[in-house]
Amino acid sequence: MAKKIIGYVVIGLAVIAVLVLVHFILANGYSGKSVTTATVAPSAAPTGSSESAQTVGTTASDKISLVVTSPTDGATLDSANVTVKGKTTPNADVFVNDQSGKADANGNFAISIGLDEGSNQIVVSANDSLGNATEQDLNVTVASFQ
């Protein structure tokens, strides 16, 4: 009887381990590609832009680009409302925190979001129609309104 109970416990633990693994894969959008770190040079800024490019965070694909031109990482903003601008693969789906949008035919995007007073993290991600994805994290501070 004790061997039977131990067998059920082992099977139960194996099932839980598989469920946790499946959840992790689904929650993180496993694409089969390894994660690398990339840096985008200022020369990669969109044509005609006077704003400089910045370092890209982690990217899950080298087949899709993402350059955030505004705001810059580490910036202090005087408004809780900000428009995140940049350039990615043409017609890619773009997500900024909890807002979504689409890049135009040239890859340009502008998505407005609201921030809290103090330190804020902005997560920008882009996905193309082929399943390639990339993400960039920014930290900005919204100045006190008092």
Helices and strands as residue ranges (DSSP letters): H 2-27, E 36-37, G 42-44, E 58-59, E 66-70, E 76-77, E 81-88, E 93-96, E 99-102, E 108-114, E 118-127, E 133-142
